Amino acid sequence: MTKPFLLEIGLEEMPAHVVMPSIQQLEKRVRDFLEEQHLEFGQLKTYATPRRLAILIEDLADKQADIHEEAKGPAKKIALDAEGNWSKAAQGFVRGQGLTTDDITFKELKGVEYVYVEKSIIGKPVEAILPELKAVIMAMTFPTRMHWADYDFEYIRPIHWIIALLDDEVIDFSILNVTTGRTTQGHRFLGQEVTLAKATDYEAALEAQFVIADEAKRQNLIQTQIEKMAQENDWQVDLDANLLEEVTNLVEWPTAFYGQFDAKYLEIPEEVLITSMKDNQRYFYARSQAGDLLPVFIGVRNGNDAFMENVIAGNEKVLTARLEDADFFYHEDQKVTIAENVAKLQNVSFHDKIGSLAEKMTRVGLIAQFLGQKFGLSEAELVDLQRASDIYKFDLVTGMVGEFAELQGVMGEKYALLQGETPAVATAVREHYMPISAEGALPATKVGAVLAIADKFDSMADFFAVGMIPSGSNDPYALRRQAYGIVRILENQDWHFPMADFQAAMSDIVKQQANFDLDWSANAAAISDFLTDRVRQRFNGMRPKVRRDIVDAVLKNRGQDPVVMFEAAKVLSAHQDDADFKATIEAITRVLRLAEKVDFETTDLTVNPSLFENDAEKALYTAVEDLRGATATNTLAENYAALQTLRLLIEAYFDATMVMAEDEAVRRNRLTQLMIIAQIALSLGDLNELIVK
C-alpha cells in the first residue's frame, strides 16, 4: 500500500538566487534519505517560491522493505579454539550482528570454511521513519545563513511553519519552536492561511490563495504575459534566461506590466540603460523591430493587476532617479582626461599586501609586452598593447563605474573612444575583463586577449607571492576563475604557454623593477600546479568526454604547455580505438620505463652503430634516425604516427636485445637509443599513465 507525502518548509522571504539551488538540494537530500531508509517511492514533485520549499512524494510505501541478508565472519579455524569452543572473534562478530553463536553456520569459500549468519530485519512503518526528516531539513546548507531569536541554529531564513502530511495524517516533529502541521500560508497580501485536508490538495489550495507553487508554471506565465505585451506593442523583448529565473523566484503571483522613461536618456550608452533596468531593477528592456532600444521597461509585480497605475508610476519614478544619476555621471566623467584618471590610480589600493592599481598596471604592461612578442603580435599590435596596458584600469575611478560597478571595462571602452584612443586600445580596455564568468565570452582581439592573460596572471602571481593561495572553497579573489580564463584564452587563440619557461621569464622581468617587492618565483611550482588543475577542469567540461587516463597522461606534457596538452589529448583520443593502440602504447611504455634508468648526462644523444650486436638494433637505429630529424618540427599527430611505425621494430629489438648489458659502453649506447624514442613520446605526455589492459 502506498500514500502521498507532502513536506513544506515555510520561510521568511529568501534571496531569489538561492531558491532553485535550495529546492534542488532538498530534493536530493530527501531522495537519498528515502533510499537509505529502504523506502520505495514514486515521482518526486518539487515546489519552490521565495517563501517556501516543498516536495510531494507520490506512492510512498507504507513501510520499509524487509531485509534478509547473509553476513560473513572469521574463518572457522579462527572462530573455534583447539577445544572447539567459540573464540572471542566469533563471539564479537555475532554480537555485532545482533545475534548469538547459535545462529552460526559454516560455508566453504575457495577451499576455506568461514562463519556465516543470516539475519532478517523487519521494516518499520513509514510513520516511524518520516520524523527523521527533521535531520534532513536541518542539514541543508546555504551560501548565506542567519540565526534568529535567541537560537544558535542558523538557516537561510527563519522557519515559520512546516507541513509534514502523509496523505491526511500529520507526521509529528519539531524544529526549534516550529511543530509540523497541515497549515500553510497563502500570498502575503492577497491570500490567507489555508489548512490542507490531504497532501495532494497542496498545489490547488495554494493557487486558490494566489500562490503558484510550481516554479515552471510561474515562469511560463511570466513569459506568456511579456510575449503578449510585446506582440501588442510591436516590440522585441530579450527574455534573458537568468533574469527570467530570478524574476520567477521573486514572486508568487506574477503580473507583468510596462512603464516608460524620458527618451532623452537614450543619449546615454545603452549598456548603462540596460544595466539600470536589468541588473539594478530586474526589468526587461524592449527594442523596436529595427533593433533600437526603446524608452520602455517591463517589470513583474508580485500580485494582481489592482491599482496597477500606481505600481507603474512608482517604478517609473525609481528608474528615472537612477537614469538621472547615470546621465549626470556620464557627462561629468567626460570632463576628466584619461591621464588624470590614471594618475588617481596611484592612490587606489589593489590589495594592501600587494600595492596600488598603478603598480599593477606597470607590471601588467611589462609582462604583456613579453607575452605579446611570444604570441607573435605585430609591431602595430604591440604599440596598441602598450597603450592599452598604460590606461586599462582608468575607468575604475570614474563616477559611472563608481555607481554601476557592472560597467567596468564597458565605460572604459566608451570613454577611451570619446577621448581619441584607437578602437584596438579601447576594445582591449573592455576585453581584459573577459571572460567575466567561467564559460563567458572570450576576447575577440589579440591585443585584448594578451592584456586579459597578463592581467589575470599578474593577479594570480601577486596573491601567490604574498601567500594568499586559494584552498578548499576559500577563493575570495576568484583566482580559480581567472586561471581558468587564461587556459580558455590560450586554447581559443592556440597560443603556446610553456609554464615553467614563461613563469621564470616573467618573474625575472618583475624582479628587475626596483619598486616591486613581489617575488613571483617563491611559489612558482604552486602556480604551475594551479594552472594545470584548471586545464584538467577544462578537460572535464569537454564533450565528448576525454578519457581520464588520457588526461592524466597529457597533463604531464614535457613543456607543461596547455595548448600542447589539448592537442595531445585530441591525437590520443583519435587513436584510442585503433587495433594497434594497445600494442603501440605497450611498446612505448616499455621504452619509457627503461629510459627512466638512465643515470648519465643526456645532452648529447648520439648512438654509436659500431657497438651494435644484432640486426634488430641496426633496424631500429636506421628507422629512428630517419624520423629523428623531423620530430622536432612535426605535429603531435605526426609524432604519434612515427611511434606507430616504430612499434614492430621496438618489439623485435626487445626480443633480440638485453638493454642492461654488463658492458657499460654497450648499455649506455642502448639506453641512449631508447632515450631518443622516449623524447618523441614525451612530446605527447607521460604515456605510462595510459590504461591499455
Number of C-alpha atoms within 10 A of each C-alpha: 7 16 18 22 26 26 23 24 19 21 19 14 16 18 15 17 15 16 24 19 13 19 19 14 15 21 21 12 17 18 16 13 18 18 13 9 17 17 21 16 19 14 11 17 13 20 21 24 27 22 25 24 23 24 20 25 23 20 16 23 18 19 20 21 16 13 11 10 10 10 12 15 19 15 19 20 14 16 20 17 12 9 6 9 10 15 16 12 15 22 15 16 22 20 12 10 12 9 16 15 15 8 12 18 14 15 16 12 9 6 7 11 15 19 24 20 21 14 14 10 11 12 16 16 14 19 15 12 17 19 16 12 17 14 11 14 16 12 12 13 14 15 9 11 12 12 13 12 7 6 9 8 14 15 19 20 19 18 18 16 22 24 25 28 26 24 19 18 15 18 23 16 17 14 15 8 10 12 15 22 20 23 17 21 18 21 21 15 10 13 15 15 13 16 16 19 15 17 24 20 14 21 15 13 18 23 17 14 19 22 25 26 24 17 20 14 12 23 20 13 18 21 16 13 16 22 16 12 17 17 11 9 11 13 20 19 20 12 15 12 9 10 16 20 19 19 23 28 23 23 24 27 23 24 19 20 19 20 19 17 17 11 10 9 17 17 10 15 15 14 13 23 22 18 18 20 21 18 14 13 16 19 25 23 24 24 18 14 11 8 10 13 18 17 17 18 25 23 24 22 19 21 19 13 13 8 8 16 11 10 17 18 12 13 19 18 15 11 21 17 11 17 21 12 14 23 20 14 17 21 13 13 19 14 8 13 13 22 11 11 18 21 13 15 22 15 12 16 15 16 12 8 14 18 18 16 21 22 18 23 21 17 20 25 23 18 25 27 20 18 21 22 15 13 17 12 17 13 11 9 18 21 14 21 27 20 19 27 30 18 24 28 23 26 27 22 17 21 18 24 22 14 13 16 13 17 18 21 25 21 27 25 24 18 22 26 16 12 14 9 18 15 14 19 25 28 25 30 31 24 27 26 23 26 21 14 13 15 14 11 14 22 23 15 15 22 28 27 27 32 31 29 26 27 24 23 23 21 21 24 26 21 20 22 21 15 12 15 20 17 7 5 6 9 13 10 14 12 20 18 18 26 24 25 28 27 23 24 23 20 20 14 17 15 19 17 21 17 20 15 13 17 20 13 15 23 19 14 15 21 16 11 13 7 9 15 13 20 17 24 19 15 16 19 13 14 23 15 13 18 23 22 16 21 24 19 13 18 19 15 11 9 7 8 10 16 16 14 16 23 23 19 22 29 26 19 21 17 19 22 24 28 21 26 29 20 18 25 25 16 20 23 16 11 16 16 10 11 9 13 15 16 17 21 21 20 20 23 19 16 21 21 13 16 20 12 11 15 9 9 8 11 6 7 14 11 18 15 13 9 14 16 12 11 13 19 21 17 15 22 22 13 14 21 13 11 19 18 10 13 18 13 10 15 16 22 17 14 23 22 13 21 22 18 15 21 19 14 20 23 19 16 20 15 10 14 17 12 17 14 13 9 8 10 12 19 17 19 21 25 24 22 23 27 21 20 23 23 17 21 24 19 23 27 26 20 24 18 17 22 14 13 6
